[in-house]
Amino acid sequence: MLLYPSTGEVIRAESALREAGVEAVVKGPPPDLRQGCDMVIEFCLMEEMRVREVLAERNLPPLRVAVVQDHLLEPVSLYHVKALGDFVMVRAANMKITVDRRNRRIVNVSGGGCPDVPFLAEMLVGKTLDEAPEPRTLGRTLCGYALQLAFEEVCRQCRG
């Protein structure tokens, strides 16, 4: 796991790793490793040298690289999924997206507190998951980033 002092650095590091083809997942840190922000980047230990190389090239050194050696140090999922009849709601960090499973239409976007949340909601609500633009292309705040994570998870939940 990569630990960073700020959310912005987590977002930049995750993007750099994805662009380099490294599988990386943002999660919540285990309680014993909380330092800096409330997100860590989980990656396969076999990729550590490549991860360090990519991050060094981008000048994104982590505060710490921690190895998960027991279940007490497992990172926690940032996602909370709730089925509500024909609807599914996914929360990632402070953002929620709700989708009608019958037609994969986004019926609600909420949460956050960032100035771009109303704009994000306006651009997504009423569209199907296939029609909707990815939130990362619309927003530049932590809320936009969290909504992107929720969007990706709701797409996984509503495959079909």
N, C-alpha and C positions, 0 to 999 in steps of 0.2 A: 504494500500500500504506500502511496505517496501522500505525505502530509504537507500542506501549504498554509501560510499565514493568512491568506485572503481568498475569498470566493473567486475574485477575478483571476487570480493565478491558477486556480483549479480549472476554471473554464478554458483559459488559454492553453494549459498543459494538456487537458483532455483533447482539445481540438488539434494540437500539434501531434499528439500520438495517433489520433484517428487518421489524420492526413498522411502520416508515415506508415499506415497500415497495421498499427499495433492495436490489438483489442484492449480497450480500457473501459472501465465502468465506474461511474461516480456513485459513491454510497456515503452513508453516514458513518462517522468513525465510531469504533467501539469506545465505551466510556473510559477505559484506561489509556487511550491514545488521543483523547481530545486535546488539541493544541492548535492555535490559529483559528481557522474557520471550521464550520460543522460539516465539512465534506472531505472525503479522501478519494483517491483514485486507486482502484483495484486493478491489478494486472497479473498475468501469469509470471511466476518467478523465473521461468526459463527465458523470458524476454527481458530480464533486468538489464543486461548490458546494452541492448538496443534502446530500451527506455531511457537509460542514462545518457546515451549518445544523442538521441533526438532532443532531449530536454537541454542538454549542454549546448547543442547547435542553436537552440532558440533562446538561450539565456533564461531558462526557467528552472533553476535548481530548487528542489523541494527542501522544506525544513528538515525532513527526515524520510527515510525509506524504512518501513517496518515490515517484518516478515510475520505472517500469521502462523503461529505455532500451536495454538490451542483454541478451543471454541470460545473462550472468553475474549479473544481478540478478533473474532469475526466481525467484519464490517456489517452494518445493518442496511437494509434496503431503504432507499429514499421514497419508495412507492408504497402507497396504501390503496388497495383496490377494494371497492365496495360494489357488489351487485345489488341493483334496485329494480327487481322485476325485469323488464325488457331493457333496462338501462344499466350502464356501468359507469362508475365514477372513479377516476384515478387522480390521486393527489401525489404530487412530487414536491417536496419541500413545502412552499407556501401557496402553490398554485393547484387548481382543480380543473379537470375537464370531464364533462359528462357526455356520453354518446348513447344514442338509441341503437341497440344491437341489431334490430330488425332491418334497418336500412343504412347503418353506419354513419348516421347524421349527427353532427355535433349540436347538442341542444343547450349547453351552458359552458361558459368559461368564467372562473371566478378566483378570487384570492389576491394575494400579493400586497398591494399598497404602492406599487411603482406607477409612475405616470403613464406608462404605455399599456396598462392592463385594459382600459376601455377600448383602445384601438385594437389590441389583439383579439378581444372578444368580438368586436364588430367584424373583423376580417375572417373569423373562424365559425362563429355560430351560424347555423343554417346550412353549412356546407357538409358534404360527406368527407370521410377521412381521405378518400382518393382525390377529391376536388380541393381540399384545403391546402393552403401553402404551409410549409413547415414553419412553426413559430420562430425558429432561429433566423429565418430570412426576414422577419418583420420587427423583432424586438432586440434591443441591445442592453437590457437590464438583467439583473438576477431573476426577476419575474419571467422575462422572456426565455431565459435559459431553463428555469424550472418547468415552464410550460412545455418547452421542447421535450424534456425528459418525460413529462406526463403524456404528451402526444405520442411519443414512441411507444410507451407502455400500453396506452389504450389501443394503438394499432395492433400490438401483439395480442391483446385481449380480445379483439374483435376480428381476428382473421376469419376469412370465410368466403 
